[in-house]
Amino acid sequence: MIAVKQVRSLIGRKQDHKDTLRALGISRMGQTVYHEESPAIKGMVKKLEYMLEVTEVDVKDEG
């Protein structure tokens, strides 16, 4: 799993970048969401890598 956190503002960004962030489930600055790694998620993260912070999460830690 990966944790995806928005660290830069959406103000002044392209509409497709805003839509992609919304598709990831992020609706505000500083919000963190968790996703299983898949080609679709990796592609969305790569597109927005300049405004996201991504960390690997070990599923065992979540108990």
N, C-alpha and C positions, 0 to 999 in steps of 0.2 A: 504494500500500500504506500501511497505518497500523500503527504500533507501539502496543500497548496494555499499560500497566503498572499493576498494582494498587498503590495507595499508602495505602489505609486498610483496616483489619481487617474481617473478616466476622463477628466475634463480635457477637452480638445482632441480626443482620440477619434479614430475612424469608427464608423458605426459597426462595421463587422468585428472590430476588436471589442466593442462594448457588448455585442451579441454573444461573442465567444466567452467572455467572462461570465455573462449571465448563464450560459449553457453549462459552465463549470459549477454553477450554484453559488457564485460569489455576488453579493449585493451591496457590500460596503467595504471601505478601507479597513485593513487590519483583520478582516474575517479570514478564518482558516477553514477549509473543507478537506475531506478525506476521500480519496478515490482509489480503486484498484487500478494498477497499471495496465493499460491497454493501448493499442495503436492509436485509437481515437483520442484518448486523454493525453497521450504523449504529444500528438499533433497540436492539440489546443494549447498545451503548456508551451510548446516550442514557439508557437505564433506570438504568445504574450510573455515570453521569458524576460523581457525588459521591465515588466511591471509586477512580476510574481517572484515569490521566494518558495522554492520547492525542497522538501526534505523527505528522505526515506523513513518510513515508520514500520517498526517491527510489530506484526499483528499479535505476537505473544505478549507484548507489553500491555495491551489493552485489556487483558484478562478475561 
